[in-house]
């Protein structure tokens, strides 16, 4: 999920109505959107358990592979009905219903039906509070708001995930990374840098620590402080040296993450530009 999205300029126009709707979602939670979730269109059979009900939806989804056009659309609508039927048929099976709502949201998002995906993710977050699907739904809600240009709302969603101690550490670290990116997007660069610096030691995964180093260094490149960026990258190399030298699957992931660091290439470009007496566009904007 690595992205330099925080460096994209915010879209200012046409946000009034969208901001009001999304802020309402963030403040009021699942109850606000409970009625917005679509009920199954077709009558779904009630199977022996919620898990079986969920399994039926998964089977239907697997059968859509290779389908195209109108046939695929009809098949996917049947999949959505099957997922939504889990909560209808088994209202007390919160874990299965949370997963089903999350999968519905994923499918709708991939179909570019984000307005319909949002209440599914809200429902998954509510039903799956403290579970992997509940936390992942929180991240997805953050990304829906981010893609809509609603960075303040997105930050609140990501921050909520980062602070939810019931969630797995990897998701909490992911939430913290994205919250920092939203702070940077909103102009709170010092706040973002403090968060990235903290994550370089606090994040559980070395790959997440590398992402924090990468964002932190990139923020200095963008500001034209190339010496500070180089210093951050030197700290990164030193901090990850032992992990990168391991001949293990983790060591391989660390080496790959280090090789992907966009800030290294951006710093090299900025240094070459400085030598030619050229100021890069990003630096000029700041």
BAFI-3210 file (N, C-alpha, C; in Angstrom, 3 decimals, decimal comma, padded with zeros to 6 digits):
// residues 286
n [1|2|3|4|5|6|7|8|9|10|11|12|13|14|15|16|17|18|19|20|21|22|23|24|25|26|27|28|29|30|31|32|33|34|35|36|37|38|39|40|41|42|43|44|45|46|47|48|49|50|51|52|53|54|55|56|57|58|59|60|61|62|63|64|65|66|67|68|69|70|71|72|73|74|75|76|77|78|79|80|81|82|83|84|85|86|87|88|89|90|91|92|93|94|95|96|97|98|99|100|101|102|103|104|105|106|107|108|109|110|111|112|113|114|115|116|117|118|119|120|121|122|123|124|125|126|127|128|129|130|131|132|133|134|135|136|137|138|139|140|141|142|143|144|145|146|147|148|149|150|151|152|153|154|155|156|157|158|159|160|161|162|163|164|165|166|167|168|169|170|171|172|173|174|175|176|177|178|179|180|181|182|183|184|185|186|187|188|189|190|191|192|193|194|195|196|197|198|199|200|201|202|203|204|205|206|207|208|209|210|211|212|213|214|215|216|217|218|219|220|221|222|223|224|225|226|227|228|229|230|231|232|233|234|235|236|237|238|239|240|241|242|243|244|245|246|247|248|249|250|251|252|253|254|255|256|257|258|259|260|261|262|263|264|265|266|267|268|269|270|271|272|273|274|275|276|277|278|279|280|281|282|283|284|285|286]
n.u [000,821|002,052|002,583|003,060|001,082|000,576|001,913|000,483|-001,319|-004,007|-007,402|-009,411|-011,883|-015,477|-016,137|-017,901|-020,520|-019,766|-017,890|-019,527|-021,166|-019,275|-018,000|-020,171|-020,424|-018,059|-018,418|-020,810|-020,783|-021,509|-024,276|-025,373|-025,320|-026,626|-029,111|-028,511|-027,328|-027,713|-030,335|-030,406|-031,274|-032,280|-033,956|-032,261|-031,157|-031,347|-028,664|-026,872|-025,232|-023,660|-021,101|-021,278|-023,046|-021,473|-019,501|-020,901|-021,226|-018,563|-018,006|-019,729|-018,529|-016,062|-016,868|-017,294|-015,057|-013,472|-015,808|-017,559|-018,700|-022,254|-023,044|-021,131|-021,636|-024,237|-023,663|-021,928|-023,629|-025,244|-023,381|-022,951|-025,506|-025,455|-023,376|-024,489|-026,620|-025,633|-025,565|-028,281|-029,504|-028,123|-028,002|-026,744|-024,247|-021,586|-018,853|-018,696|-020,533|-019,274|-016,995|-018,285|-019,528|-017,263|-016,074|-018,034|-017,798|-015,183|-015,543|-017,392|-015,873|-013,867|-015,388|-015,714|-017,772|-017,939|-019,525|-021,461|-019,838|-018,912|-020,938|-020,918|-018,326|-018,444|-020,345|-018,954|-016,851|-018,226|-019,506|-017,288|-015,639|-012,516|-011,551|-009,693|-011,017|-012,651|-010,765|-009,400|-011,474|-011,715|-009,329|-009,886|-012,036|-010,666|-009,088|-011,027|-011,979|-009,587|-009,089|-011,184|-010,307|-010,700|-008,947|-008,723|-010,794|-010,016|-007,610|-008,566|-009,850|-007,670|-006,095|-007,759|-007,611|-004,878|-004,795|-006,304|-006,038|-006,888|-006,553|-004,472|-000,928|000,345|-001,662|-002,271|000,159|000,152|-002,047|-001,002|001,110|-000,327|-001,883|000,089|000,868|-001,426|-001,376|000,860|-000,110|-002,031|-000,567|000,687|003,506|005,595|004,395|003,869|006,486|007,480|005,899|006,676|009,377|009,117|007,933|010,009|011,382|009,442|007,600|006,478|007,197|010,105|009,843|007,747|009,062|010,979|009,330|008,483|010,928|011,381|009,234|009,768|012,353|011,738|010,116|011,926|013,447|011,508|011,210|013,557|015,708|018,303|020,467|019,432|017,685|019,533|020,761|018,679|018,376|020,833|020,626|018,609|019,855|021,761|020,148|018,744|020,626|021,499|019,171|018,861|020,953|020,376|019,970|017,277|013,689|012,544|014,744|015,075|012,726|013,228|015,484|014,320|012,439|014,119|015,357|013,240|012,794|011,567|012,515|015,257|015,880|014,671|016,182|018,687|018,056|017,474|019,932|021,477|020,085|020,565|023,292|023,276|022,222|019,495|016,223|014,075|010,619|008,866|010,282|010,320|007,650|007,310]
n.v [-001,184|001,096|004,490|007,711|009,414|011,478|013,595|014,634|017,347|018,931|018,719|021,445|022,449|022,066|020,571|020,889|019,613|016,910|016,811|017,305|015,027|012,966|013,698|013,421|010,662|009,886|010,929|009,869|007,154|003,629|003,494|005,655|004,951|002,588|002,094|002,578|000,461|-001,983|-004,328|-007,893|-008,615|-010,897|-013,820|-015,517|-018,760|-020,097|-021,364|-023,993|-022,738|-019,612|-019,543|-021,341|-019,923|-017,736|-019,103|-019,936|-017,520|-016,977|-019,098|-018,479|-016,119|-017,064|-018,389|-016,394|-015,819|-015,188|-014,511|-012,099|-008,779|-008,210|-010,599|-011,041|-008,850|-009,437|-011,795|-010,880|-009,228|-011,168|-012,322|-010,215|-010,118|-012,580|-012,220|-010,141|-011,458|-012,917|-011,416|-010,909|-013,443|-014,490|-012,725|-012,528|-013,555|-012,123|-012,088|-013,508|-012,008|-009,533|-010,076|-010,708|-008,263|-006,692|-007,966|-007,446|-004,667|-004,470|-005,633|-003,886|-001,555|-002,241|-002,324|000,287|001,497|003,308|004,835|003,029|001,178|002,348|002,290|-000,476|-000,970|000,577|-000,889|-003,308|-002,473|-001,816|-004,260|-005,917|-004,985|-004,655|-006,882|-008,392|-007,835|-005,713|-003,718|-003,535|-002,607|-000,040|001,075|000,947|002,746|005,071|005,244|005,549|008,122|009,515|009,178|010,652|013,138|014,137|014,866|015,491|014,055|011,510|011,329|011,207|008,726|006,981|007,546|006,612|003,862|003,477|003,953|001,980|-000,399|-002,960|-003,989|-005,721|-005,295|-004,678|-003,509|-001,299|000,090|000,626|002,329|004,475|005,326|006,240|008,228|010,092|010,766|012,051|014,253|015,575|016,168|017,984|020,118|020,038|019,545|019,336|017,931|015,544|014,710|014,201|012,037|010,147|009,843|008,701|006,264|005,008|003,652|002,532|001,008|-002,291|-004,028|-004,298|-003,490|-001,633|000,265|001,087|002,299|004,502|005,858|006,425|008,166|010,246|011,117|011,884|014,078|016,032|016,243|017,316|019,771|020,937|020,605|019,013|017,985|017,261|015,248|013,376|012,726|011,420|009,159|007,962|007,247|005,379|003,326|002,477|001,657|-000,489|-002,253|-004,798|-006,380|-006,348|-007,869|-010,445|-013,797|-014,683|-015,101|-012,731|-011,027|-010,803|-009,442|-007,033|-006,098|-005,746|-003,756|-001,649|-001,214|-000,200|002,354|005,446|007,951|007,905|007,910|010,338|012,107|011,803|012,844|015,480|016,349|016,249|018,148|020,425|020,712|021,576|023,990|024,136|024,389|022,046|021,457|020,776|021,682|024,384|025,054|024,975]
n.w [000,000|-000,304|-001,052|-002,554|-001,930|-000,147|-001,134|-003,166|-004,499|-002,789|-003,803|-004,240|-005,060|-005,157|-002,842|-000,766|-000,298|-000,391|001,718|003,940|003,998|004,378|006,754|008,468|008,398|009,665|012,228|013,181|012,807|012,394|012,773|011,451|008,770|008,563|007,401|004,808|003,608|001,159|000,978|000,362|-002,982|-004,175|-002,976|-000,553|000,302|003,604|005,155|006,971|008,812|009,763|008,744|006,642|005,079|004,409|003,039|000,788|-000,571|-001,195|-002,923|-005,048|-005,881|-006,780|-009,039|-010,835|-012,197|-015,233|-016,506|-018,530|-019,462|-019,507|-018,383|-016,403|-014,729|-013,785|-012,408|-010,402|-008,968|-007,841|-006,158|-004,358|-003,193|-001,891|-000,035|001,532|002,588|004,691|007,099|007,258|007,456|009,625|012,073|014,570|014,293|014,425|013,630|011,173|009,712|009,707|008,156|005,755|005,122|004,814|002,592|000,709|000,548|-000,471|-003,005|-004,180|-004,187|-005,989|-008,233|-008,716|-007,313|-005,078|-003,372|-002,582|-001,398|000,948|003,183|003,576|004,526|006,838|008,252|008,530|010,146|012,467|013,238|013,394|015,420|016,892|015,615|012,868|010,429|011,152|011,779|009,337|007,783|008,809|007,833|005,096|004,935|005,516|003,208|001,230|001,835|001,509|-001,246|-002,165|-001,695|000,808|003,168|005,891|007,124|006,331|007,726|010,358|010,322|009,838|012,071|014,091|013,644|014,165|016,884|018,005|020,174|020,197|017,731|015,292|015,349|012,893|011,330|012,861|012,729|010,004|009,859|011,340|009,685|007,427|008,603|009,215|006,627|005,765|007,484|006,442|003,890|004,561|005,256|007,692|008,202|010,077|012,154|010,816|010,251|012,813|013,499|011,544|012,219|014,781|014,062|012,749|014,629|016,242|014,764|014,107|011,979|009,960|007,327|007,399|008,943|007,138|005,219|006,710|007,080|004,383|003,631|005,404|004,627|001,987|002,430|003,157|000,836|-000,878|000,322|-000,318|001,338|001,105|002,471|004,959|004,112|003,130|005,523|006,909|005,295|005,662|008,348|008,050|006,545|008,401|010,556|009,465|008,667|009,783|009,531|006,767|005,905|006,498|005,488|004,870|004,389|005,438|005,404|002,649|001,966|003,259|001,872|-000,643|-000,046|000,676|-001,775|-003,206|-002,318|-002,890|-002,166|-002,332|-005,080|-005,747|-004,242|-005,482|-008,024|-007,286|-006,340|-008,689|-010,139|-008,600|-009,004|-011,596|-011,298|-011,165|-009,862|-008,581|-009,397|-007,266|-005,019|-005,603|-005,311|-002,623]
ca.u [000,000|002,963|002,234|003,454|-000,169|000,545|002,541|-000,435|-001,990|-005,409|-008,395|-010,126|-013,222|-016,579|-016,068|-018,804|-021,505|-019,063|-017,302|-020,587|-021,601|-018,227|-017,836|-021,283|-020,095|-017,005|-018,894|-021,972|-020,475|-022,290|-025,714|-025,778|-025,442|-027,199|-030,217|-028,024|-026,869|-028,753|-030,737|-030,309|-032,355|-032,849|-034,158|-031,121|-031,475|-030,681|-027,878|-026,769|-024,481|-023,193|-019,893|-021,727|-023,631|-020,341|-018,850|-021,685|-020,880|-017,206|-018,114|-020,330|-017,531|-015,063|-017,452|-017,354|-013,786|-013,571|-017,032|-017,392|-019,886|-023,489|-023,078|-020,306|-022,342|-025,319|-023,066|-021,401|-024,773|-025,636|-022,370|-023,258|-026,686|-025,061|-022,626|-025,392|-027,535|-025,026|-026,061|-029,741|-029,855|-027,447|-027,712|-025,907|-022,918|-020,915|-017,573|-018,970|-021,206|-018,262|-016,203|-019,135|-019,676|-015,967|-015,902|-018,954|-017,190|-014,052|-016,052|-017,981|-014,787|-013,211|-016,309|-015,820|-019,040|-017,437|-020,617|-022,094|-018,842|-018,725|-021,747|-020,498|-017,148|-018,899|-020,997|-017,895|-016,111|-019,078|-019,685|-016,004|-014,810|-011,443|-011,102|-008,922|-011,877|-013,079|-009,646|-009,167|-012,559|-011,339|-008,327|-010,553|-012,790|-009,681|-008,668|-012,148|-011,955|-008,363|-009,262|-012,153|-009,679|-011,126|-007,780|-008,932|-011,612|-009,167|-006,665|-009,281|-010,069|-006,382|-005,677|-008,572|-007,025|-003,572|-004,976|-007,144|-005,107|-007,422|-006,164|-003,121|000,071|000,643|-002,692|-002,102|001,293|-000,293|-002,877|-000,140|001,808|-001,245|-002,263|001,193|000,794|-002,506|-000,886|001,726|-000,973|-002,769|000,374|001,255|004,677|006,368|003,679|004,101|007,880|007,623|005,269|007,533|010,575|008,735|007,661|011,252|011,818|008,299|006,854|006,861|007,827|011,168|009,366|007,031|010,057|011,569|008,350|008,524|012,159|011,214|008,377|010,474|013,404|011,116|009,592|013,043|013,766|010,482|011,429|014,849|016,754|018,879|021,364|018,596|017,215|020,651|020,965|017,630|018,678|021,984|020,072|017,866|020,803|022,375|019,136|018,270|021,775|021,497|018,017|019,059|022,006|019,882|019,605|015,972|012,610|012,412|015,871|014,796|011,708|013,877|016,306|013,416|011,864|015,174|015,572|012,074|012,645|011,490|013,251|016,647|015,928|014,326|017,340|019,693|017,613|017,587|021,363|021,904|019,467|021,279|024,581|023,031|021,631|018,057|015,397|012,979|009,303|008,306|010,974|009,901|006,306|007,407]
ca.v [000,000|002,209|005,501|009,079|010,164|012,686|014,680|015,116|018,569|018,741|019,299|022,412|022,824|021,113|019,623|021,208|018,567|015,658|016,888|017,179|013,633|012,105|014,026|012,792|009,241|009,720|011,274|009,104|005,740|002,661|003,713|006,636|004,377|001,247|001,970|002,776|-000,810|-002,628|-005,679|-008,809|-008,496|-012,222|-014,625|-016,407|-019,869|-020,070|-022,585|-024,571|-021,872|-018,361|-019,860|-021,938|-018,834|-016,990|-019,975|-019,899|-016,275|-017,133|-019,996|-017,721|-015,178|-017,821|-018,778|-015,241|-015,672|-015,454|-013,952|-010,753|-008,043|-008,240|-011,844|-010,827|-007,909|-010,177|-012,747|-010,151|-008,792|-012,341|-012,451|-009,204|-010,587|-013,686|-011,649|-009,392|-012,400|-013,475|-010,660|-011,039|-014,787|-014,796|-011,398|-012,580|-014,084|-010,880|-012,277|-013,861|-010,875|-008,490|-010,462|-010,604|-006,847|-006,231|-008,483|-006,683|-003,369|-004,662|-005,889|-002,643|-000,615|-002,657|-002,004|001,750|001,900|003,640|005,313|001,830|000,466|002,990|001,725|-001,852|-000,906|001,057|-002,029|-004,258|-001,906|-001,914|-005,666|-006,569|-004,169|-005,399|-008,005|-007,995|-007,239|-004,413|-002,779|-003,337|-001,756|001,320|001,523|001,168|003,988|006,131|005,364|006,127|009,562|010,037|009,262|011,723|014,415|014,559|014,430|015,595|012,907|010,334|011,278|010,746|007,283|006,304|007,719|005,708|002,528|003,478|003,985|000,860|-001,397|-004,309|-004,405|-006,244|-004,235|-004,293|-002,597|-000,059|000,798|001,121|003,492|005,577|005,815|007,003|009,444|011,036|011,250|013,020|015,473|016,254|016,682|019,118|021,189|019,892|018,744|019,045|016,850|014,328|014,268|013,600|010,710|009,245|009,545|007,747|004,961|004,358|002,748|001,908|000,069|-003,681|-004,606|-003,472|-002,908|-000,417|001,244|001,629|003,226|005,738|006,533|006,891|009,348|011,283|011,654|012,538|015,382|016,976|016,479|018,217|021,101|021,436|020,383|017,754|017,473|016,569|014,010|012,431|012,269|010,440|007,923|007,336|006,607|004,205|002,262|001,973|000,979|-001,712|-003,005|-006,203|-007,067|-006,480|-008,855|-011,783|-014,663|-015,220|-014,410|-011,364|-010,272|-010,523|-008,380|-005,791|-005,636|-005,266|-002,490|-000,634|-000,934|000,518|003,665|006,524|009,135|007,797|008,393|011,755|012,847|011,801|013,801|016,829|016,690|016,551|019,418|021,494|020,888|022,315|025,267|024,043|024,069|021,171|022,078|020,562|022,569|025,746|025,263|025,178]
ca.w [000,000|-000,325|-002,037|-002,252|-002,078|000,665|-001,865|-004,198|-004,062|-002,446|-004,704|-003,402|-005,520|-005,179|-001,742|000,323|-000,027|-000,095|003,059|004,938|004,065|004,918|008,164|009,174|008,533|010,654|013,561|013,634|012,792|011,631|012,879|010,455|007,448|008,616|006,458|003,444|003,067|000,345|001,350|-000,784|-003,955|-004,370|-001,777|-000,342|001,206|004,906|005,274|008,308|009,714|009,146|007,989|005,384|004,302|003,869|002,064|-000,452|-001,263|-001,740|-004,084|-006,143|-006,372|-007,546|-010,328|-011,736|-012,911|-016,665|-017,082|-019,063|-019,865|-018,723|-017,617|-015,213|-013,857|-013,110|-011,471|-009,258|-008,156|-007,052|-005,100|-003,349|-002,470|-001,011|001,093|002,398|003,246|005,906|008,244|007,301|007,920|010,887|012,630|015,767|013,942|014,085|012,935|009,779|009,070|009,486|006,984|004,567|004,802|004,300|001,233|-000,135|000,329|-001,390|-004,349|-004,687|-004,464|-007,233|-009,315|-008,735|-006,702|-003,751|-002,519|-002,014|-000,589|002,248|004,272|003,845|005,388|008,143|008,902|008,895|011,286|013,655|013,627|013,636|016,310|017,543|014,798|011,690|009,417|011,643|011,628|007,899|007,295|009,169|006,859|003,805|005,037|005,379|001,813|000,465|002,065|000,892|-002,700|-002,415|-001,376|002,144|003,914|007,339|007,516|006,157|008,837|011,549|010,180|010,013|013,456|014,912|013,502|014,830|018,341|018,448|020,713|019,964|016,388|015,099|015,291|011,510|010,865|013,617|012,137|008,704|010,140|011,766|008,494|006,589|009,330|009,019|005,244|005,686|008,119|005,467|002,828|005,118|005,564|009,032|007,888|011,292|012,848|010,038|010,428|014,147|013,457|010,770|013,010|015,824|013,450|012,320|015,708|016,927|013,918|014,355|010,799|009,363|006,071|007,774|009,374|005,907|004,635|007,492|006,678|003,008|003,651|006,159|003,759|000,841|002,835|003,119|-000,578|-001,399|000,891|-000,779|002,357|000,646|003,503|005,947|003,480|003,118|006,894|007,223|004,570|006,331|009,542|007,592|006,191|009,625|011,373|008,812|008,162|010,204|008,930|005,320|005,641|006,813|004,354|005,261|003,654|005,937|004,876|001,244|001,925|003,662|000,749|-001,691|000,401|000,573|-003,207|-003,734|-001,676|-003,864|-001,728|-002,790|-006,466|-005,764|-003,740|-006,545|-009,042|-006,738|-006,293|-010,058|-010,525|-007,898|-009,666|-012,841|-010,951|-011,403|-008,703|-008,970|-009,262|-005,930|-004,108|-005,901|-004,775|-001,175]
c.u [000,864|002,579|002,789|002,243|-000,154|001,160|001,657|-001,161|-003,467|-006,305|-009,338|-011,582|-014,216|-016,615|-017,176|-019,754|-020,820|-018,485|-018,367|-021,015|-020,553|-017,972|-018,945|-021,011|-019,078|-017,519|-019,964|-021,777|-021,477|-023,777|-026,208|-026,105|-026,092|-028,289|-029,763|-027,551|-028,026|-029,067|-030,572|-031,534|-033,061|-033,024|-032,997|-031,529|-030,711|-029,979|-027,695|-026,051|-024,090|-021,962|-020,246|-022,324|-022,528|-019,621|-019,585|-021,352|-019,505|-017,233|-018,701|-019,328|-016,488|-015,580|-017,542|-016,076|-013,957|-014,827|-016,792|-018,752|-021,060|-023,583|-022,282|-021,016|-023,447|-024,758|-022,546|-022,515|-025,273|-024,662|-022,654|-024,491|-026,321|-024,268|-023,573|-026,357|-026,956|-025,573|-027,581|-030,141|-029,278|-027,049|-026,810|-024,502|-022,046|-019,631|-017,789|-019,617|-020,229|-017,414|-017,020|-019,316|-018,385|-015,763|-016,840|-018,356|-016,021|-014,523|-016,632|-016,902|-014,098|-014,085|-016,519|-017,172|-018,760|-018,530|-021,347|-021,135|-018,755|-019,606|-021,406|-019,289|-017,509|-019,526|-019,950|-017,113|-016,915|-019,200|-018,388|-015,088|-013,780|-010,939|-010,341|-009,811|-012,416|-012,002|-009,374|-010,255|-012,278|-010,310|-008,975|-011,378|-011,855|-009,283|-009,789|-012,159|-010,725|-008,538|-010,281|-011,571|-010,055|-010,062|-007,956|-009,749|-010,795|-008,197|-007,338|-009,520|-008,762|-005,903|-006,462|-008,037|-005,716|-003,717|-005,800|-006,242|-005,639|-006,975|-004,748|-002,151|000,326|-000,394|-002,600|-000,943|000,930|-001,148|-002,037|000,632|000,899|-001,728|-001,179|001,167|-000,322|-002,116|-000,018|000,890|-001,708|-001,856|001,003|002,522|005,507|005,722|003,940|005,511|008,107|007,025|006,137|008,776|010,264|008,537|008,939|011,819|010,654|007,571|007,396|007,641|008,950|010,745|008,575|007,999|010,730|010,620|008,374|009,783|012,007|010,381|009,085|011,547|012,806|010,594|010,693|013,485|012,792|010,671|012,760|015,959|017,405|019,824|020,580|018,085|018,305|020,917|019,942|017,941|019,887|021,532|019,323|018,813|021,417|021,376|018,724|019,404|021,701|020,361|018,230|020,105|021,579|019,559|018,344|014,908|012,420|013,539|015,663|013,755|012,320|014,721|015,437|012,821|012,888|015,398|014,440|011,950|012,689|012,308|014,700|016,765|015,615|015,478|018,434|019,333|017,794|019,044|021,866|021,339|020,194|022,615|024,443|022,428|020,136|017,350|014,230|011,640|008,740|008,935|010,525|008,537|006,335|008,215]
c.v [001,245|003,174|006,833|009,992|011,456|013,856|015,228|016,346|018,330|019,395|020,166|022,601|021,708|020,152|019,789|020,103|017,279|015,661|016,696|015,740|012,772|012,405|013,404|011,312|009,031|009,958|010,326|007,600|004,904|002,968|004,675|005,983|003,004|001,067|002,114|001,475|-001,479|-004,012|-006,594|-008,672|-009,833|-012,916|-015,607|-017,534|-019,733|-021,405|-022,966|-023,674|-020,597|-018,613|-020,479|-020,870|-018,005|-017,798|-019,998|-018,643|-016,371|-018,020|-019,271|-016,737|-015,890|-018,191|-017,606|-015,060|-016,051|-014,908|-012,511|-010,104|-008,173|-009,498|-011,698|-009,904|-008,623|-011,131|-012,041|-009,602|-009,948|-012,570|-011,453|-009,591|-011,676|-013,181|-010,941|-010,300|-012,969|-012,754|-010,784|-012,377|-015,108|-013,491|-011,412|-013,105|-012,923|-011,083|-012,579|-012,697|-009,741|-008,819|-010,303|-009,144|-006,280|-006,685|-007,773|-005,324|-003,440|-004,801|-004,616|-001,617|-000,954|-002,394|-000,490|002,244|002,267|004,155|004,145|001,071|001,037|002,390|000,274|-001,856|-000,382|-000,086|-003,053|-003,757|-002,051|-003,354|-006,325|-005,792|-005,033|-006,584|-007,480|-007,306|-005,883|-003,355|-002,499|-002,465|-000,293|001,898|001,824|002,454|005,191|006,340|005,900|007,646|010,197|010,211|010,336|013,105|014,954|014,128|014,504|014,413|011,623|010,204|010,757|009,240|006,522|006,388|006,785|004,284|002,454|003,391|002,815|-000,294|-002,823|-004,856|-004,959|-005,093|-003,768|-003,322|-001,258|000,753|001,379|002,372|004,699|006,175|006,706|008,266|010,509|011,609|012,276|014,331|016,263|016,878|017,928|020,255|021,097|019,039|018,416|017,923|015,520|013,813|013,645|012,195|009,723|008,870|008,529|006,346|004,258|003,448|001,973|000,874|-001,347|-004,277|-003,712|-002,841|-001,631|000,657|001,886|002,622|004,560|006,529|007,161|008,168|010,527|011,937|012,421|013,922|016,436|017,259|017,496|019,644|021,696|021,280|019,029|017,150|016,711|015,248|012,961|011,882|011,224|009,108|007,214|006,622|005,338|003,053|001,647|001,147|-000,363|-002,607|-004,488|-006,974|-007,302|-007,526|-010,282|-012,559|-015,432|-014,550|-012,971|-010,495|-009,892|-009,411|-007,027|-005,237|-005,089|-003,913|-001,359|-000,233|-000,108|001,947|004,786|007,738|009,095|008,346|009,886|012,614|012,920|012,809|015,235|017,278|017,050|017,890|020,588|021,782|021,667|023,691|025,319|023,714|023,217|021,817|021,943|021,501|024,007|026,051|025,539|026,435]
c.w [000,000|-001,404|-001,602|-002,289|-001,294|-000,056|-002,973|-003,685|-003,841|-003,486|-003,872|-003,788|-005,342|-004,034|-000,731|000,677|000,360|001,297|004,127|005,111|004,751|006,383|008,988|009,392|009,632|012,062|014,077|013,549|012,040|011,660|011,810|009,130|007,440|007,579|005,020|002,812|002,333|000,893|000,131|-001,691|-004,124|-003,026|-001,654|000,609|002,514|005,100|006,735|009,306|008,968|008,289|006,638|004,464|003,634|002,796|000,739|-001,266|-001,912|-002,980|-005,294|-006,737|-007,229|-008,936|-011,311|-012,546|-014,387|-017,311|-017,540|-019,326|-018,919|-017,870|-016,318|-014,231|-013,084|-012,068|-010,221|-008,376|-007,287|-005,907|-003,983|-002,530|-001,465|000,194|002,063|003,146|004,531|007,131|008,385|007,911|009,301|011,581|013,853|015,506|013,474|013,290|011,455|009,038|008,792|008,270|005,713|004,149|004,235|002,866|000,253|-000,477|-000,635|-002,826|-004,962|-005,012|-005,773|-008,453|-009,456|-008,234|-005,237|-002,825|-001,865|-001,116|000,824|003,354|004,575|004,780|006,777|008,935|009,363|010,103|012,574|014,148|014,050|014,539|017,022|016,767|013,584|010,659|009,857|011,451|010,152|007,284|007,625|008,213|005,509|003,820|004,921|003,931|000,927|000,621|001,425|-000,607|-003,090|-002,139|-000,018|003,152|005,429|007,847|007,405|007,319|010,111|011,498|010,441|011,462|014,379|014,839|014,285|016,350|018,889|018,895|020,588|018,619|016,344|014,873|013,852|010,965|011,593|013,066|010,777|008,884|010,527|010,587|007,650|007,286|009,160|007,606|005,076|006,372|007,155|004,359|003,281|005,545|006,937|008,932|009,119|012,099|012,139|010,253|011,790|014,174|012,693|011,557|014,105|015,247|012,997|013,400|016,313|016,087|014,090|013,186|010,286|008,043|006,354|008,251|008,161|005,242|005,378|007,161|005,291|002,956|004,322|005,281|002,585|001,202|002,834|001,690|-001,153|-000,886|000,449|000,223|002,076|001,685|004,576|005,385|003,481|004,515|007,305|006,545|005,163|007,606|009,173|007,292|007,439|010,441|010,792|008,331|008,517|009,546|007,444|004,962|005,950|005,534|004,714|004,393|004,117|005,407|003,421|001,103|002,295|002,522|-000,373|-001,317|000,311|-000,888|-003,799|-003,209|-002,715|-003,473|-002,187|-004,206|-006,540|-005,245|-004,801|-007,637|-008,563|-006,678|-007,688|-010,524|-009,866|-008,570|-010,966|-012,570|-011,163|-010,093|-009,162|-008,630|-007,848|-004,928|-004,327|-005,311|-003,288|-000,898]
res [x|x|x|x|x|x|x|x|x|x|x|x|x|x|x|x|x|x|x|x|x|x|x|x|x|x|x|x|x|x|x|x|x|x|x|x|x|x|x|x|x|x|x|x|x|x|x|x|x|x|x|x|x|x|x|x|x|x|x|x|x|x|x|x|x|x|x|x|x|x|x|x|x|x|x|x|x|x|x|x|x|x|x|x|x|x|x|x|x|x|x|x|x|x|x|x|x|x|x|x|x|x|x|x|x|x|x|x|x|x|x|x|x|x|x|x|x|x|x|x|x|x|x|x|x|x|x|x|x|x|x|x|x|x|x|x|x|x|x|x|x|x|x|x|x|x|x|x|x|x|x|x|x|x|x|x|x|x|x|x|x|x|x|x|x|x|x|x|x|x|x|x|x|x|x|x|x|x|x|x|x|x|x|x|x|x|x|x|x|x|x|x|x|x|x|x|x|x|x|x|x|x|x|x|x|x|x|x|x|x|x|x|x|x|x|x|x|x|x|x|x|x|x|x|x|x|x|x|x|x|x|x|x|x|x|x|x|x|x|x|x|x|x|x|x|x|x|x|x|x|x|x|x|x|x|x|x|x|x|x|x|x|x|x|x|x|x|x|x|x|x|x|x|x|x|x|x|x|x|x|x|x|x|x|x|x]
***
